[in-house]
Amino acid sequence: QLHGVSTHGIAWFPEYVNKSAFKNLRDQWGVDTIRLAMYTTEYNGYCNSGTENRTKQRKRVYTGIDAATDLGMYVIIDWHILSDGNPNRYVSRAKDFFGKVSKTYKDQENIIYEICNEPNGGVTWSQIKKYAKQIIPVIRKNNPDAIIIVGTPHWSQDVDKAAASPLKYD
């Protein structure tokens, strides 16, 4: 069982993505997992701003991964879609991001990949599955044993849709 907290948007609150903050959460609150919430389109979103911002956001994720790893913690990399709703909107950016991250951290077992958190706005499970079938192989190419979380329609509430038509991955 994991006990954790989410950073909210790392573009909004970058000051909390550091070893000192994570150590405090671990030692004072019993947290063993940090979820790095990187929004795709909201305030300085990874997908709807320039190359410089994408590089900055990816480095912030790396900082969070390194800090959590140094402290013996798990880290969830949260590709947080919100106003874009459908993960297929930025599938090429997701492939690039998860390809780079999974290659950089291919030998680490403490990373959990959350490839589309809270899909919404009428997106269907079949649309999410289409997206997942493109992103999961990118991660698994570098880290075949990675744990990958796939959100479900209606802000990840419709788990019955995924259960009725599961992805064919371990």
DSSP file (Angstrom, degrees, kcal/mol; ACC not computed):
  #  RESIDUE AA STRUCTURE BP1 BP2  ACC     N-H-->O    O-->H-N    N-H-->O    O-->H-N    TCO  KAPPA ALPHA  PHI   PSI    X-CA   Y-CA   Z-CA
    1    1 A Q              0   0    0      0, 0.0     2,-0.3     0, 0.0     0, 0.0   0.000 360.0 360.0 360.0 131.9    0.0    0.0    0.0
    2    2 A L        -     0   0    0     29,-0.0     2,-0.5     2,-0.0    29,-0.1  -0.772 360.0-159.3-101.0 146.1    1.3    3.4   -1.0
    3    3 A H        +     0   0    0     -2,-0.3    29,-3.5    27,-0.1    30,-1.4  -0.985  33.3 142.3-123.5 118.9    0.7    6.6    1.0
    4    4 A G  E     -a   33   0A   0     -2,-0.5     2,-0.3    27,-0.2    30,-0.2  -0.874  38.7-136.6-150.2 179.3    1.1    9.8   -1.0
    5    5 A V  E     -a   34   0A   0     28,-1.6    30,-2.6    -2,-0.3     2,-0.3  -0.929  22.7-124.7-136.6 160.1    0.3   13.3   -2.0
    6    6 A S  E     -a   35   0A   0     -2,-0.3    30,-0.2    28,-0.2     3,-0.1  -0.821   9.2-141.2-106.6 149.0    0.0   15.1   -5.3
    7    7 A T  E     -     0   0A   0     28,-2.5     2,-0.2    -2,-0.3    29,-0.1   0.549  33.2-139.9 -79.7  -7.5    1.9   18.3   -6.1
    8    8 A H  E    S-     0   0A   0     27,-0.3    29,-0.6     4,-0.1     2,-0.5  -0.527  71.0  -7.8  64.5-148.5   -1.1   19.9   -7.9
    9    9 A G  E  >  -a   37   0A   0     -2,-0.2     4,-2.3     1,-0.2     3,-0.5  -0.635  61.4-156.0 -81.4 120.9    0.3   21.6  -11.0
   10   10 A I  T  4 S+     0   0    0     27,-2.4    -1,-0.2    -2,-0.5     7,-0.1   0.723  95.0  57.8 -69.6 -19.1    4.1   21.7  -11.0
   11   11 A A  T  4 S+     0   0    0     26,-0.3    -1,-0.2     2,-0.1    27,-0.1   0.838 110.9  42.9 -74.0 -33.1    4.0   24.8  -13.3
   12   12 A W  T  4 S+     0   0    0     -3,-0.5    -2,-0.2     1,-0.2     3,-0.1   0.875 129.1  25.1 -77.2 -39.0    1.9   26.7  -10.6
   13   13 A F    ><  +     0   0    0     -4,-2.3     3,-1.5     1,-0.1    -1,-0.2  -0.497  66.0 151.5-127.9  63.0    3.9   25.5   -7.6
   14   14 A P  G >   +     0   0    0      0, 0.0     3,-1.8     0, 0.0    -1,-0.1   0.754  65.1  75.1 -66.3 -22.5    7.5   24.6   -8.7
   15   15 A E  G 3  S+     0   0    0      1,-0.3     6,-0.1    -3,-0.1    -5,-0.0   0.656  90.7  57.0 -66.1 -13.8    8.8   25.5   -5.3
   16   16 A Y  G <  S+     0   0    0     -3,-1.5     2,-1.2     1,-0.1    -1,-0.3   0.439  82.1  89.0 -97.0   0.6    7.4   22.3   -3.8
   17   17 A V    <   +     0   0    0     -3,-1.8     2,-0.3    -4,-0.1    -1,-0.1  -0.680  69.7  99.0 -98.0  80.9    9.2   20.0   -6.2
   18   18 A N  S  > S-     0   0    0     -2,-1.2     4,-2.2     1,-0.1     5,-0.2  -0.985  82.5-105.0-159.6 163.3   12.4   19.5   -4.3
   19   19 A K  H  > S+     0   0    0     -2,-0.3     4,-2.7     1,-0.2     5,-0.2   0.856 114.8  55.1 -63.2 -38.4   14.1   17.1   -1.9
   20   20 A S  H  > S+     0   0    0      2,-0.2     4,-2.2     1,-0.2    -1,-0.2   0.932 110.2  44.9 -63.8 -46.0   13.6   19.2    1.2
   21   21 A A  H  > S+     0   0    0      1,-0.2     4,-2.2     2,-0.2    -2,-0.2   0.921 115.4  47.6 -63.5 -43.9    9.8   19.3    0.7
   22   22 A F  H  X S+     0   0    0     -4,-2.2     4,-2.5     2,-0.2    -2,-0.2   0.884 110.0  52.9 -65.7 -38.5    9.6   15.6   -0.2
   23   23 A K  H  X S+     0   0    0     -4,-2.7     4,-3.3     2,-0.2     5,-0.3   0.910 108.7  50.2 -63.1 -42.0   11.7   14.7    2.9
   24   24 A N  H  X>S+     0   0    0     -4,-2.2     4,-2.9     2,-0.2     5,-0.6   0.930 111.3  48.3 -61.6 -45.7    9.4   16.7    5.1
   25   25 A L  H  X5S+     0   0    0     -4,-2.2     6,-2.0     3,-0.2     4,-1.2   0.901 115.7  45.1 -61.2 -40.7    6.4   14.9    3.6
   26   26 A R  H  X5S+     0   0    0     -4,-2.5     4,-1.0     4,-0.2    -2,-0.2   0.958 121.6  35.5 -66.6 -50.7    8.1   11.5    4.1
   27   27 A D  H  <5S+     0   0    0     -4,-3.3    -2,-0.2     1,-0.2    -3,-0.2   0.844 128.3  31.7 -78.3 -35.0    9.4   12.2    7.7
   28   28 A Q  H  <5S+     0   0    0     -4,-2.9    -3,-0.2    -5,-0.3    -1,-0.2   0.723 131.5  28.4 -95.5 -24.3    6.5   14.2    9.1
   29   29 A W  H  <<S-     0   0    0     -4,-1.2    -3,-0.2    -5,-0.6    -2,-0.2   0.478  98.6-117.5-119.0  -6.1    3.5   12.8    7.3
   30   30 A G     <  +     0   0    0     -4,-1.0     2,-0.3    -5,-0.3    -4,-0.2   0.738  55.2 161.7  74.8  22.2    4.5    9.2    6.4
   31   31 A V        +     0   0    0     -6,-2.0    -1,-0.2     1,-0.1   -27,-0.2  -0.582  19.3 169.5 -78.1 133.5    4.3    9.8    2.7
   32   32 A D        +     0   0    0    -29,-3.5    42,-3.2    -2,-0.3     2,-0.4   0.329  63.5  56.6-121.6   4.0    6.1    7.3    0.5
   33   33 A T  E     -ab   4  74A   0    -30,-1.4   -28,-1.6    40,-0.2     2,-0.5  -0.996  58.4-164.9-141.0 132.7    4.8    8.4   -2.9
   34   34 A I  E     -ab   5  75A   0     40,-2.1    42,-2.8    -2,-0.4     2,-0.7  -0.966  10.2-152.5-115.6 129.5    4.8   11.8   -4.7
   35   35 A R  E     -ab   6  76A   0    -30,-2.6   -28,-2.5    -2,-0.5     2,-1.0  -0.906   7.3-152.3-103.2 115.8    2.6   12.4   -7.6
   36   36 A L  E     - b   0  77A   0     40,-3.0    42,-2.2    -2,-0.7     2,-0.9  -0.758  11.8-157.1 -90.1  99.3    4.0   15.0  -10.0
   37   37 A A  E     +ab   9  78A   0     -2,-1.0   -27,-2.4   -29,-0.6     2,-0.7  -0.680  14.1 179.6 -84.7 107.2    1.0   16.6  -11.6
   38   38 A M  E     - b   0  79A   0     40,-2.6    42,-2.3    -2,-0.9     2,-0.1  -0.917  18.6-145.5-110.7 108.5    2.0   18.1  -14.9
   39   39 A Y  E     - b   0  80A   0     -2,-0.7     7,-2.2    40,-0.2    42,-0.2  -0.444   2.0-149.3 -73.5 144.1   -0.9   19.7  -16.7
   40   40 A T  S    S+     0   0    0     40,-2.0     7,-2.5     5,-0.3     8,-1.1   0.832  87.2   4.2 -85.2 -33.8   -1.0   19.5  -20.5
   41   41 A T  S  > S+     0   0    0     39,-0.4     4,-0.5     6,-0.2     3,-0.2   0.612 103.0  94.9-128.2 -18.9   -2.8   22.7  -21.3
   42   42 A E  T >4 S-     0   0    0      1,-0.2     3,-1.0     2,-0.2     6,-0.2  -0.132  95.6 -17.1 -69.8 175.1   -3.5   24.7  -18.1
   43   43 A Y  T 34 S-     0   0    0      1,-0.3    -1,-0.2     2,-0.1    -4,-0.2   0.334 142.6 -11.9 -15.3 110.7   -1.2   27.5  -16.9
   44   44 A N  T 34 S-     0   0    0     -3,-0.2    -1,-0.3     1,-0.1    -2,-0.2   0.871  97.1-166.6  52.0  41.2    2.1   27.0  -18.8
   45   45 A G    <<  -     0   0    0     -3,-1.0     4,-0.4    -4,-0.5    -5,-0.3  -0.156  27.5-120.9 -58.6 150.8    0.9   23.6  -19.9
   46   46 A Y  S    S+     0   0    0     -7,-2.2     3,-0.3     1,-0.2    -6,-0.2   0.849 106.9  37.8 -61.9 -36.2    3.4   21.2  -21.4
   47   47 A C  S    S+     0   0    0     -7,-2.5    -1,-0.2     1,-0.2    -6,-0.2   0.761 113.6  48.8 -93.4 -26.3    1.5   20.9  -24.7
   48   48 A N  S    S+     0   0    0     -8,-1.1     2,-0.3    -6,-0.2    -1,-0.2   0.160 102.2  64.8-107.0  20.7    0.3   24.3  -25.5
   49   49 A S  S    S-     0   0    0     -4,-0.4     5,-0.1    -3,-0.3     0, 0.0  -0.802  89.1 -71.8-131.6 178.2    3.4   26.4  -24.9
   50   50 A G     >  -     0   0    0     -2,-0.3     4,-2.1     1,-0.1     3,-0.3   0.049  44.5 -97.1 -72.3 174.5    6.8   26.5  -26.5
   51   51 A T  H  > S+     0   0    0      1,-0.2     4,-2.6     2,-0.2     5,-0.2   0.853 120.3  58.5 -57.3 -40.3    9.8   24.3  -26.6
   52   52 A E  H  > S+     0   0    0      1,-0.2     4,-2.2     2,-0.2    -1,-0.2   0.913 107.8  45.9 -60.2 -43.3   11.5   26.2  -23.8
   53   53 A N  H  > S+     0   0    0     -3,-0.3     4,-3.1     2,-0.2     5,-0.2   0.904 110.5  53.1 -67.4 -40.6    8.6   25.6  -21.4
   54   54 A R  H  X S+     0   0    0     -4,-2.1     4,-2.6     1,-0.2    -2,-0.2   0.924 110.8  47.3 -60.4 -43.1    8.4   21.9  -22.3
   55   55 A T  H  X S+     0   0    0     -4,-2.6     4,-2.3     2,-0.2    -1,-0.2   0.920 112.9  49.3 -62.4 -43.3   12.1   21.5  -21.6
   56   56 A K  H  X S+     0   0    0     -4,-2.2     4,-1.9    -5,-0.2    -2,-0.2   0.918 112.7  46.8 -62.0 -45.2   11.6   23.4  -18.3
   57   57 A Q  H  X S+     0   0    0     -4,-3.1     4,-2.2     2,-0.2    -2,-0.2   0.914 111.6  50.4 -65.5 -42.7    8.6   21.2  -17.3
   58   58 A R  H  X S+     0   0    0     -4,-2.6     4,-2.5    -5,-0.2    -1,-0.2   0.912 110.1  50.7 -62.4 -41.4   10.4   18.0  -18.2
   59   59 A K  H  X S+     0   0    0     -4,-2.3     4,-2.5     2,-0.2    -1,-0.2   0.866 107.7  53.6 -63.4 -35.4   13.4   19.1  -16.1
   60   60 A R  H  X S+     0   0    0     -4,-1.9     4,-2.2     2,-0.2    -1,-0.2   0.898 108.3  49.5 -66.0 -39.4   11.1   19.8  -13.2
   61   61 A V  H  X S+     0   0    0     -4,-2.2     4,-2.7     2,-0.2    -2,-0.2   0.927 110.5  50.6 -62.6 -44.2    9.7   16.3  -13.5
   62   62 A Y  H  X S+     0   0    0     -4,-2.5     4,-2.9     1,-0.2     5,-0.2   0.900 108.2  52.7 -60.5 -41.0   13.3   14.9  -13.5
   63   63 A T  H  X S+     0   0    0     -4,-2.5     4,-2.4     1,-0.2    -1,-0.2   0.921 111.3  46.8 -59.6 -44.2   14.0   17.0  -10.4
   64   64 A G  H  X S+     0   0    0     -4,-2.2     4,-2.5     2,-0.2     5,-0.2   0.908 112.5  48.9 -64.8 -42.9   11.0   15.4   -8.7
   65   65 A I  H  X S+     0   0    0     -4,-2.7     4,-2.7     2,-0.2    -2,-0.2   0.939 113.2  47.3 -61.3 -47.3   12.0   11.9   -9.8
   66   66 A D  H  X S+     0   0    0     -4,-2.9     4,-2.6     2,-0.2    -2,-0.2   0.908 113.1  48.2 -63.0 -42.6   15.6   12.4   -8.6
   67   67 A A  H  X S+     0   0    0     -4,-2.4     4,-1.4    -5,-0.2    -1,-0.2   0.943 114.2  45.5 -63.8 -47.7   14.5   13.8   -5.2
   68   68 A A  H  <>S+     0   0    0     -4,-2.5     5,-3.1     1,-0.2    -2,-0.2   0.910 113.7  50.1 -62.0 -42.2   11.9   11.0   -4.6
   69   69 A T  H ><5S+     0   0    0     -4,-2.7     3,-1.8    -5,-0.2    -2,-0.2   0.931 107.7  52.6 -62.9 -46.2   14.4    8.4   -5.6
   70   70 A D  H 3<5S+     0   0    0     -4,-2.6    -1,-0.2     1,-0.3    -2,-0.2   0.805 111.5  48.4 -58.9 -29.1   17.1    9.8   -3.4
   71   71 A L  T 3<5S-     0   0    0     -4,-1.4    -1,-0.3    -3,-0.2    -2,-0.2   0.353 118.2-110.6 -94.6   5.1   14.6    9.6   -0.5
   72   72 A G  T < 5S+     0   0    0     -3,-1.8     2,-0.2     1,-0.2    -3,-0.2   0.818  73.2 136.5  72.8  30.2   13.6    6.0   -1.2
   73   73 A M      < -     0   0    0     -5,-3.1    -1,-0.2    -6,-0.1   -40,-0.2  -0.687  55.2-116.6-108.9 159.5   10.1    7.1   -2.4
   74   74 A Y  E     -b   33   0A   0    -42,-3.2   -40,-2.1    -2,-0.2     2,-0.4  -0.583  27.1-154.9 -84.1 157.1    7.8    6.2   -5.3
   75   75 A V  E     -bc  34 111A   0     35,-2.6    37,-2.8   -42,-0.2     2,-0.6  -0.998   6.6-154.6-137.7 133.9    6.9    8.8   -7.8
   76   76 A I  E     -bc  35 112A   0    -42,-2.8   -40,-3.0    -2,-0.4     2,-0.9  -0.934  11.5-147.9-106.0 122.5    3.9    9.0  -10.1
   77   77 A I  E     -bc  36 113A   0     35,-2.9    37,-2.7    -2,-0.6     2,-0.8  -0.822  18.7-158.9 -91.1 109.2    4.4   10.9  -13.3
   78   78 A D  E     -bc  37 114A   0    -42,-2.2   -40,-2.6    -2,-0.9     2,-1.3  -0.810  15.3-163.1-100.3 105.2    0.9   12.4  -13.9
   79   79 A W  E     -b   38   0A   0     35,-2.7    38,-2.3    -2,-0.8     2,-1.0  -0.747  27.0-159.2 -81.7  94.3    0.2   13.5  -17.5
   80   80 A H  E     -bc  39 117A   0    -42,-2.3   -40,-2.0    -2,-1.3   -39,-0.4  -0.680  15.5-175.8 -95.3 100.4   -2.7   15.6  -16.3
   81   81 A I        +     0   0    0     36,-1.1   -42,-0.0    -2,-1.0    35,-0.0  -0.737  21.5 142.3 -88.9 140.9   -5.3   16.4  -19.0
   82   82 A L  S >  S+     0   0    0     -2,-0.4     3,-0.7     4,-0.1    38,-0.2   0.329  70.9  23.2-139.5 -80.7   -8.1   18.6  -18.0
   83   83 A S  T 3  S+     0   0    0      1,-0.2     3,-0.1     2,-0.1    -2,-0.1   0.755 120.6  58.8 -71.7 -20.5   -9.4   21.2  -20.4
   84   84 A D  T 3  S-     0   0    0      1,-0.2     2,-3.4     3,-0.0    -1,-0.2   0.742  81.7-177.0 -77.6 -21.4   -8.2   19.2  -23.4
   85   85 A G    <   +     0   0    0     -3,-0.7    35,-1.2    33,-0.1    -1,-0.2  -0.175  55.9  71.1  67.0 -55.4  -10.3   16.3  -22.2
   86   86 A N    >   -     0   0    0     -2,-3.4     3,-1.8    33,-0.2     4,-0.3  -0.863  70.0-149.9-101.6 120.8   -9.3   13.8  -24.8
   87   87 A P  G >  S+     0   0    0      0, 0.0     3,-0.9     0, 0.0     7,-0.2   0.728  91.4  71.5 -63.5 -20.9   -5.8   12.4  -24.5
   88   88 A N  G >  S+     0   0    0      1,-0.2     3,-1.2     2,-0.2     4,-0.2   0.674  77.9  79.7 -68.6 -15.7   -5.5   11.9  -28.3
   89   89 A R  G <  S+     0   0    0     -3,-1.8    -1,-0.2     1,-0.3     3,-0.2   0.882 110.1  21.0 -59.3 -39.1   -5.3   15.7  -28.8
   90   90 A Y  G <> S+     0   0    0     -3,-0.9     4,-2.3    -4,-0.3    -1,-0.3  -0.190  79.6 135.4-123.4  40.9   -1.6   15.7  -27.9
   91   91 A V  H <> S+     0   0    0     -3,-1.2     4,-2.5     1,-0.2     5,-0.2   0.856  73.2  53.6 -61.6 -35.8   -0.6   12.1  -28.5
   92   92 A S  H  > S+     0   0    0     -4,-0.2     4,-2.1     2,-0.2    -1,-0.2   0.902 109.9  47.4 -67.6 -38.7    2.6   13.1  -30.3
   93   93 A R  H  > S+     0   0    0      2,-0.2     4,-2.8     1,-0.2    -2,-0.2   0.895 112.0  51.0 -66.3 -39.1    3.7   15.3  -27.4
   94   94 A A  H  X S+     0   0    0     -4,-2.3     4,-2.9     2,-0.2     5,-0.4   0.921 109.1  50.4 -64.0 -43.8    2.8   12.4  -25.0
   95   95 A K  H  X S+     0   0    0     -4,-2.5     4,-2.0     1,-0.2    -2,-0.2   0.930 113.4  46.0 -58.8 -45.8    4.9   10.0  -27.0
   96   96 A D  H  X S+     0   0    0     -4,-2.1     4,-2.2     2,-0.2    -2,-0.2   0.941 115.6  45.7 -63.1 -48.1    7.8   12.3  -27.0
   97   97 A F  H  X S+     0   0    0     -4,-2.8     4,-2.7     1,-0.2     5,-0.2   0.960 116.8  42.0 -61.4 -53.8    7.6   13.1  -23.3
   98   98 A F  H  X S+     0   0    0     -4,-2.9     4,-2.3     1,-0.2     5,-0.2   0.815 112.6  55.8 -68.8 -28.6    7.1    9.5  -22.1
   99   99 A G  H  X S+     0   0    0     -4,-2.0     4,-1.6    -5,-0.4    -1,-0.2   0.932 111.9  42.6 -64.0 -45.7    9.8    8.3  -24.5
  100  100 A K  H  X S+     0   0    0     -4,-2.2     4,-2.4    -5,-0.2    -2,-0.2   0.929 117.6  45.3 -66.6 -46.4   12.3   10.7  -23.1
  101  101 A V  H  X S+     0   0    0     -4,-2.7     4,-2.3     1,-0.2    -2,-0.2   0.937 114.2  47.3 -65.9 -46.5   11.4   10.1  -19.5
  102  102 A S  H  < S+     0   0    0     -4,-2.3    -1,-0.2    -5,-0.2    -2,-0.2   0.826 113.6  48.9 -68.3 -29.5   11.3    6.3  -19.7
  103  103 A K  H >< S+     0   0    0     -4,-1.6     3,-1.0    -5,-0.2    -1,-0.2   0.919 112.3  48.0 -72.0 -43.4   14.6    6.2  -21.6
  104  104 A T  H 3< S+     0   0    0     -4,-2.4     3,-0.2     1,-0.2    -2,-0.2   0.873 125.6  29.5 -63.2 -37.7   16.3    8.5  -19.0
  105  105 A Y  T >< S+     0   0    0     -4,-2.3     3,-1.7    -5,-0.2    -1,-0.2  -0.100  78.6 133.1-115.4  33.7   14.9    6.4  -16.1
  106  106 A K  T <  S+     0   0    0     -3,-1.0    -1,-0.2     1,-0.3    -2,-0.1   0.734  72.9  48.0 -60.7 -26.0   14.7    3.0  -17.7
  107  107 A D  T 3  S+     0   0    0     -3,-0.2     2,-0.4    -4,-0.2    -1,-0.3   0.385  88.3 103.5 -98.5   4.5   16.4    1.1  -14.9
  108  108 A Q    <   -     0   0    0     -3,-1.7     3,-0.3     1,-0.1    -3,-0.1  -0.723  46.1-170.8 -94.6 137.0   14.3    2.6  -12.0
  109  109 A E  S    S+     0   0    0     -2,-0.4    -1,-0.1     1,-0.2    38,-0.1   0.429  75.7  73.6-101.0  -1.9   11.6    0.6  -10.4
  110  110 A N  S    S+     0   0    0    -36,-0.1   -35,-2.6   -37,-0.1     2,-0.5   0.357  74.9  98.8 -95.2   6.3   10.1    3.4   -8.3
  111  111 A I  E     -c   75   0A   0     -3,-0.3    36,-0.7   -37,-0.2     2,-0.5  -0.823  49.7-169.8-101.9 131.3    8.4    5.2  -11.2
  112  112 A I  E     -cd  76 147A   0    -37,-2.8   -35,-2.9    -2,-0.5     2,-0.6  -0.976  15.7-143.6-115.9 128.7    4.7    4.8  -12.0
  113  113 A Y  E     -cd  77 148A   0     34,-2.7    36,-3.5    -2,-0.5     2,-0.8  -0.834  12.5-170.8 -98.6 118.5    3.5    6.3  -15.3
  114  114 A E  E     -cd  78 149A   0    -37,-2.7   -35,-2.7    -2,-0.6     3,-0.3  -0.874   7.9-175.1-107.1  98.3    0.1    7.9  -15.3
  115  115 A I  E     +     0   0A   0     34,-1.8     2,-0.2    -2,-0.8    35,-0.2   0.617  69.8  11.2 -81.7 -14.2   -0.4    8.5  -19.0
  116  116 A C  E     - d   0 150A   0     33,-0.5    35,-1.0   -36,-0.0     2,-0.5  -0.580  69.3-165.7-161.8  98.3   -3.8   10.3  -18.9
  117  117 A N  E    S-c   80   0A   0    -38,-2.3   -36,-1.1    -3,-0.3    38,-0.1  -0.727  70.5  -5.8 -88.1 130.1   -5.2   11.5  -15.6
  118  118 A E  S    S-     0   0    0     -2,-0.5    -1,-0.2     1,-0.1   -33,-0.1   0.877  70.7-166.3  61.0  49.7   -8.9   12.6  -15.6
  119  119 A P        +     0   0    0      0, 0.0    36,-3.0     0, 0.0    37,-0.7  -0.406  26.4 150.6 -60.0 144.9  -10.0   12.4  -19.2
  120  120 A N    >   +     0   0    0    -35,-1.2     3,-0.6    34,-0.2     4,-0.0  -0.810  24.7  87.2-156.7-170.6  -13.3   14.2  -19.5
  121  121 A G  T 3  S-     0   0    0     -2,-0.2    -1,-0.1     1,-0.2   -35,-0.1   0.795 118.7 -48.5  73.2  29.8  -15.6   16.2  -21.8
  122  122 A G  T 3  S+     0   0    0      1,-0.3    -1,-0.2    -3,-0.1     2,-0.1   0.523  89.2 155.5  89.9   5.2  -17.3   13.2  -23.4
  123  123 A V    <   -     0   0    0     -3,-0.6    -1,-0.3   -38,-0.1    31,-0.3  -0.408  34.6-135.7 -65.2 142.8  -14.3   11.2  -24.3
  124  124 A T     >  -     0   0    0     29,-0.1     4,-2.0     1,-0.1     5,-0.2  -0.570  17.4-115.1 -99.3 162.5  -15.0    7.5  -24.6
  125  125 A W  H  > S+     0   0    0      1,-0.2     4,-3.0     2,-0.2     5,-0.2   0.867 117.3  57.1 -62.2 -36.2  -13.1    4.5  -23.3
  126  126 A S  H  > S+     0   0    0      1,-0.2     4,-1.9     2,-0.2    -1,-0.2   0.872 106.9  48.7 -65.3 -34.3  -12.4    3.4  -26.9
  127  127 A Q  H  > S+     0   0    0      2,-0.2     4,-1.8     1,-0.2    -1,-0.2   0.896 112.7  47.5 -68.7 -40.0  -10.8    6.8  -27.5
  128  128 A I  H  X S+     0   0    0     -4,-2.0     4,-3.1     2,-0.2    -2,-0.2   0.913 110.4  52.2 -67.1 -41.8   -8.7    6.4  -24.4
  129  129 A K  H  X S+     0   0    0     -4,-3.0     4,-2.7     2,-0.2    -2,-0.2   0.908 106.3  54.2 -59.7 -42.2   -7.7    2.9  -25.3
  130  130 A K  H  X S+     0   0    0     -4,-1.9     4,-0.5     1,-0.2    -1,-0.2   0.926 112.4  44.3 -57.0 -45.5   -6.6    4.1  -28.7
  131  131 A Y  H >X S+     0   0    0     -4,-1.8     4,-1.7     1,-0.2     3,-1.5   0.941 112.4  51.0 -62.6 -50.2   -4.3    6.6  -27.0
  132  132 A A  H 3X S+     0   0    0     -4,-3.1     4,-2.9     1,-0.3    -2,-0.2   0.873 103.3  59.1 -59.6 -38.5   -3.1    4.1  -24.4
  133  133 A K  H 3< S+     0   0    0     -4,-2.7    -1,-0.3     1,-0.2    -2,-0.2   0.683 110.2  44.6 -66.4 -16.4   -2.2    1.6  -27.2
  134  134 A Q  H << S+     0   0    0     -3,-1.5     4,-0.4    -4,-0.5    -1,-0.2   0.763 119.5  38.8 -92.5 -31.0    0.1    4.3  -28.6
  135  135 A I  H >X S+     0   0    0     -4,-1.7     4,-1.8     2,-0.1     3,-0.5   0.874 104.8  62.4 -90.3 -40.8    1.8    5.4  -25.4
  136  136 A I  H 3X S+     0   0    0     -4,-2.9     4,-2.9     1,-0.2     5,-0.2   0.907 102.8  51.0 -56.1 -45.9    2.2    2.1  -23.5
  137  137 A P  H 3> S+     0   0    0      0, 0.0     4,-1.7     0, 0.0    -1,-0.2   0.836 105.7  57.4 -62.0 -30.4    4.6    0.6  -26.1
  138  138 A V  H <> S+     0   0    0     -3,-0.5     4,-0.7    -4,-0.4    -2,-0.2   0.930 113.8  38.2 -63.0 -45.2    6.7    3.8  -26.0
  139  139 A I  H >X S+     0   0    0     -4,-1.8     4,-2.7     1,-0.2     3,-1.0   0.934 115.3  52.4 -70.7 -46.7    7.2    3.3  -22.2
  140  140 A R  H 3< S+     0   0    0     -4,-2.9    -1,-0.2     1,-0.3    -2,-0.2   0.747  97.5  67.3 -65.6 -24.4    7.5   -0.5  -22.3
  141  141 A K  H 3< S+     0   0    0     -4,-1.7    -1,-0.3    -5,-0.2    -2,-0.2   0.896 116.5  26.6 -59.5 -39.3   10.2   -0.2  -25.0
  142  142 A N  H << S+     0   0    0     -3,-1.0    -2,-0.2    -4,-0.7    -1,-0.2   0.777 139.3  24.1 -93.5 -31.9   12.5    1.3  -22.4
  143  143 A N    ><  -     0   0    0     -4,-2.7     3,-1.9    -5,-0.1    -1,-0.2  -0.744  63.6-177.4-139.2  86.5   11.0   -0.2  -19.3
  144  144 A P  T 3  S+     0   0    0      0, 0.0    -4,-0.1     0, 0.0    -1,-0.1   0.703  84.9  46.8 -61.8 -20.5    9.2   -3.4  -20.0
  145  145 A D  T 3  S+     0   0    0      2,-0.1    -5,-0.1    -5,-0.0    -2,-0.0   0.273  81.2 137.0-104.5  10.9    8.1   -3.8  -16.3
  146  146 A A    <   -     0   0    0     -3,-1.9     2,-0.5    -7,-0.1   -34,-0.1  -0.232  55.7-124.9 -60.8 143.8    6.8   -0.3  -15.8
  147  147 A I  E     -d  112   0A   0    -36,-0.7   -34,-2.7   -38,-0.1     2,-0.4  -0.808  31.9-168.8 -86.8 128.3    3.6    0.2  -13.9
  148  148 A I  E     -d  113   0A   0     -2,-0.5     2,-0.5   -36,-0.2   -34,-0.2  -0.982  10.6-156.6-127.3 126.0    1.3    2.3  -16.1
  149  149 A I  E     -d  114   0A   0    -36,-3.5   -34,-1.8    -2,-0.4   -33,-0.5  -0.861   7.2-164.9-100.8 132.4   -2.0    3.9  -14.9
  150  150 A V  E     -d  116   0A   0     -2,-0.5   -33,-0.1   -36,-0.2   -36,-0.1  -0.977  15.6-134.9-119.7 121.9   -4.6    4.7  -17.6
  151  151 A G        -     0   0    0    -35,-1.0   -34,-0.1    -2,-0.5     6,-0.0  -0.222  16.4-138.3 -68.5 163.3   -7.4    7.0  -16.7
  152  152 A T     >  -     0   0    0      1,-0.2     4,-2.3   -33,-0.1     5,-0.3  -0.753  34.3 -70.5-119.2 166.8  -11.0    6.3  -17.6
  153  153 A P  H  >>S+     0   0    0      0, 0.0     5,-2.1     0, 0.0     4,-1.1  -0.034 107.9  35.4 -56.5 160.1  -13.8    8.5  -18.9
  154  154 A H  H >45S-     0   0    0    -31,-0.3     3,-0.6     1,-0.2   -34,-0.2   0.946 141.6 -43.8  63.3  54.8  -15.5   11.2  -16.8
  155  155 A W  H 345S-     0   0    0    -36,-3.0    -1,-0.2     1,-0.2   -35,-0.1   0.871 110.2 -56.9  59.5  42.0  -12.5   12.2  -14.8
  156  156 A S  H 3<5S+     0   0    0     -4,-2.3    -1,-0.2   -37,-0.7    -2,-0.2   0.754 114.1 113.9  64.7  28.0  -11.4    8.6  -14.2
  157  157 A Q  T <<5 +     0   0    0     -4,-1.1     2,-1.7    -3,-0.6     3,-0.3   0.727  52.7  76.5 -95.9 -26.3  -14.7    7.7  -12.6
  158  158 A D    >>< +     0   0    0     -5,-2.1     3,-1.1     1,-0.2     4,-0.8  -0.390  46.9 147.7 -90.0  62.7  -16.0    5.2  -15.2
  159  159 A V  H 3>  +     0   0    0     -2,-1.7     4,-2.4     1,-0.3    -1,-0.2   0.745  64.3  70.4 -67.9 -22.2  -13.8    2.2  -14.3
  160  160 A D  H 3> S+     0   0    0     -3,-0.3     4,-1.7     1,-0.2    -1,-0.3   0.829  93.2  57.1 -63.2 -30.8  -16.7   -0.1  -15.3
  161  161 A K  H <> S+     0   0    0     -3,-1.1     4,-0.8     2,-0.2    -1,-0.2   0.911 109.5  44.1 -65.8 -42.5  -16.0    0.9  -19.0
  162  162 A A  H >< S+     0   0    0     -4,-0.8     3,-0.5     1,-0.2    -2,-0.2   0.885 111.3  54.0 -69.6 -38.8  -12.4   -0.2  -18.7
  163  163 A A  H 3< S+     0   0    0     -4,-2.4    -1,-0.2     1,-0.2    -2,-0.2   0.847 107.5  51.2 -64.2 -33.4  -13.3   -3.4  -16.9
  164  164 A A  H 3< S+     0   0    0     -4,-1.7    -1,-0.2     1,-0.3    -2,-0.2   0.704 127.7  21.2 -76.9 -19.8  -15.8   -4.3  -19.7
  165  165 A S  S << S-     0   0    0     -4,-0.8    -1,-0.3    -3,-0.5    -2,-0.1  -0.517  88.0-169.5-147.2  70.9  -13.1   -3.8  -22.4
  166  166 A P        -     0   0    0      0, 0.0     2,-0.1     0, 0.0    -3,-0.1  -0.182  27.3-105.5 -70.1 155.2   -9.7   -4.1  -20.8
  167  167 A L        -     0   0    0      1,-0.1     2,-0.9     2,-0.1   -38,-0.0  -0.464  31.0-122.4 -68.7 150.2   -6.4   -3.3  -22.4
  168  168 A K  S    S+     0   0    0     -2,-0.1     2,-0.3     2,-0.0    -1,-0.1  -0.447  72.7 106.9 -98.6  59.9   -4.3   -6.3  -23.3
  169  169 A Y              0   0    0     -2,-0.9    -2,-0.1     1,-0.0   -33,-0.0  -0.944 360.0 360.0-131.2 152.8   -1.2   -5.6  -21.3
  170  170 A D              0   0    0     -2,-0.3    -2,-0.0     0, 0.0    -1,-0.0   0.476 360.0 360.0 -69.9 360.0    0.3   -7.1  -18.2
